[in-house]
Amino acid sequence: MTDRYHTLTVVLERDTREDDAEHLINAIRMMRGVRSVTGEVANMETHMAEERARHELGQKILDVLYPDRRKS
């Protein structure tokens, strides 16, 4: 037996203006089986989380490229 989904989450590539996102929201609403679609407003918390993730990824890349850089 296969799993059944009750929710799908779509993450946009970048923050999008509300009026620009409206076309995408309306298109998703037209899909069969969609009960509702809501947008999540970008705020300072999401910005900080993205910046932390970007910084951590950058540090890991530097650790791979320059493994001896933190030994000093």
N, C-alpha and C positions, 0 to 999 in steps of 0.2 A: 504494500500500500504506500502511496506517495504522500508526502507532507502537503498541507494546504496552507496557503498564505492568507492572512487577513489584512496585512498592511505592506505596502511597498514605499520605501523612502527614496526620494530623488535628491541628489546633492548637485547643486549647480556649480559650474566651473568657476564662476566668480559672482560677486554680488551684482544683482540685476535690479534696475529700477522697477518700481511697482507697475508702471504702465507698460513697460516692455515685457514683464513676466506675465501679464494678464493674458496674452495670446497663448502662451504655453499652458497656463492654468486652464483656460477654456478648452484647449485641445485635449488635455488629460481628462477633463470632465466629460467629454463626448465619448470616451472609450467605454466599451461595454463592461459592466460590472463595477464601475467606479461610483462609490456612494458619495464621497466628498473630497474636495481638494482645498487645502489651506496653505498659505504662504507663511514662512517664518521670517520675521524682520531681523536683519543683521543688527547686532548691537556691540557694545564694547567687549562683552564676555566672549562672543564668537571671534572677534578680532584678536583678543589676547590669546585664545586657544590656538588659533592659526599661527600666530607669531611664535608661540612656544614650540609648536610642532615643527615649524620651519627651522627654528634654531637647533632643536634636538637632532633633526635630520642632517643639518649642516655639520654639527659636531661629529656625528657618526661617520659621515663621509670623510671629514678631515682625519679622524682616527684611523680609517682604512688607508688613506693615502699617505699619511705621515704617522706611523705607529709609535715613533719615538718622541713625538712632540710634547707629551705630558710627563716624561720621565725626569725632566730637569727641575 
